[in-house]
Amino acid sequence: MDDLINKFISKKLRKKGQDYQLSENSRVTAQDFGQLSTIASKIYQHLTTLSPRLKAGSTFNELVALLREMRNRDQTLSNEAVDEYTHINILEGFPLNKRASWNTILPWRPQISFDIDRLEVKVTLPQQKNWTLQSYPPRLSRIGMTFHLIVINRTDPKEKAATAHTTMVFENPPKEGKSLTTAMRPDLFKDSLIIVIGKAQYYLFNMQATKDGPSEHNRYNATDIMATFHVRNGTLLKNKPVAHKPFPLPRFDPSSGSEWE
């Protein structure tokens, strides 16, 4: 009888321990998800503050999904690699606008780099911009561009983020103009996620061609995550190659359809 009681008590204690372990795992998972949601929220708020007309309902959830993937990939790194590599670059190219991006309204991209010695983000516009590779609306006057960054504390995302931005620069297609460079020097945390955002907007002449103004058409506006950097304890982590998932293409049978003559 005593043996049966002891077995019963042991079983209950094991079950209690298992339940506690599950509860602890759930707590850690919830805390981790909360951090990712906070990071996504800060990025989302910054994007939509820059271009409130472009926001879509799915944007926040898409950011959370990408950050989860970043977290999952980071967890596969070895103890040695975790202090050398990052997957934050999985966010690069993320567009706020689902109908236009930097690549659809401009035929070139700026060069964006992080100078670890000066602790600054450099943005350079190329001299050769290949304007002839792009078609533009007939009333296009110029294109206005600004660059912004947000620095998030990876260890404590709830801490107030640091920000910086450039002044607006204009380009006038098809004039090539000249190469321009600027630098943003944000305050950094010990473990910093740096998100660089580019905003480009067409300016159109009025019907009389007497003055111009920024177009609010969603096909003439882009607000994209252009570059990302992860700086930890004064070290710029290297980007691990990531394969960005393309948009799904419609399936079709190449043996069917209209014939060529």
Secondary structure, DSSP 8 states (H G I E B T S, - for coil): -HHHHHHHHHHHHHHHHHHHHHHHHHHHHHHHHHHHHHHHHHHHHHHHHH-GGG--TTHHHHHHHHHHHHHHHHTTS-TTGGGTEE-GGGGTT-BS-SS--HHHH-S---EEEEETTTTEEEEEE-S---GGGS---TTEEEEEEEEEEEEEESS-TTS--EEEE---EEE-TT-----EEEEE-----SEEEEEEEEEEEEEEE-TTSS-EEE---GGGEEEEEEEEEEEETTEE-EE--------------TTSS----
